[in-house]
Amino acid sequence: VDLADRDRVSALFASVGPEIVVNLAAQAGVRHSLTNPHAYGESNLSGFLNVLEGCRHASVGHLVYASSSSIYGGSTRMPFSVHDSADHPLSLYAASKKANELMAHAYSHLLRLPTTGLRFFTVYGPWGRPDMALFIFTKAILAGEPIDVFNHGSMQRDFTYV
């Protein structure tokens, strides 16, 4: 179901009664958040709130959810640490994922809902997004086409296999 659909999410939790919830759903992508900000509010904010409420009312034992390395914003400290400040996200996408972390913390504190947030870095593998550079570069190289290089070739990324 669309997580932004409160009634359907509520009905799903009521009918399934899960013990543990793993929520990897979100509207992802920094660039897309510049052109379609409402998608992030609906999916990442309203949708995540609906998941939290579903967990609350179904007495779920643990919620594991996806966050993002994007929340670190323009931090130049490497490697990132969970102890680093993440209070200055540089995109609406990053802000929405940081908001998810704060919302989950509040539900954990107020309602004793155990939560674990996973700050994923760039994902590749069978579950990776096809709009990521790794896939775009590979497709262009195999087709003998040029690739677009951003930030004058100075960009570095870590990848997570999923």
Residue pairs with C-beta under 8 A, 6 or more apart in sequence:
1 8
1 9
1 12
2 8
2 47
3 9
3 23
3 25
3 43
3 46
3 47
3 48
3 50
3 51
4 42
4 43
4 46
4 47
4 50
5 50
6 46
6 50
6 53
9 47
9 50
9 51
9 53
9 54
10 50
10 53
10 54
10 57
12 54
13 54
13 55
13 57
13 58
13 60
14 57
14 58
16 58
17 58
18 58
18 60
19 60
19 61
19 62
20 60
20 61
20 62
20 63
20 64
21 51
21 54
21 55
21 60
21 62
21 63
21 64
22 63
22 64
22 65
23 48
23 51
23 63
23 64
23 65
23 66
24 65
24 66
25 43
25 47
25 66
26 43
26 44
26 47
26 48
26 66
26 96
26 97
26 100
27 33
27 39
27 40
27 42
27 43
27 44
27 93
27 96
28 68
28 93
28 129
29 93
29 129
29 131
30 70
30 91
30 93
30 94
32 39
32 93
33 39
33 40
33 91
33 92
33 93
33 96
34 91
34 92
37 92
40 92
40 93
40 96
41 96
44 93
44 96
44 97
44 99
44 100
45 96
45 99
45 100
48 65
48 100
48 103
49 103
51 63
51 65
52 63
52 103
52 104
52 107
52 113
54 60
55 63
55 107
55 113
56 107
56 111
56 113
60 113
61 114
62 114
62 115
62 116
63 104
63 107
63 113
63 114
63 115
63 116
64 115
64 116
64 117
64 118
65 100
65 104
65 115
65 116
65 117
65 118
66 117
66 118
66 120
67 97
67 98
67 100
67 101
67 117
67 118
67 119
67 120
68 93
68 94
68 97
68 119
68 120
69 80
69 119
69 120
69 121
69 122
69 158
70 89
70 90
70 91
70 93
70 94
70 97
71 86
71 89
71 94
71 97
71 98
71 101
71 119
72 80
72 84
72 86
73 86
73 88
73 89
73 90
73 94
74 88
74 90
75 84
75 85
75 86
77 84
80 119
82 119
86 98
86 101
87 98
89 95
89 97
89 98
100 117
101 117
104 113
104 115
104 117
105 115
107 113
107 115
108 114
108 115
120 160
120 162
121 157
121 158
121 159
121 160
122 132
122 134
122 157
122 158
122 159
122 160
123 129
123 132
123 159
123 160
123 161
123 162
124 132
124 134
124 135
124 159
124 160
124 161
124 162
125 161
125 162
126 162
127 162
128 134
128 135
128 162
129 135
133 157
134 159
136 147
136 148
137 147
140 146
140 147
141 147
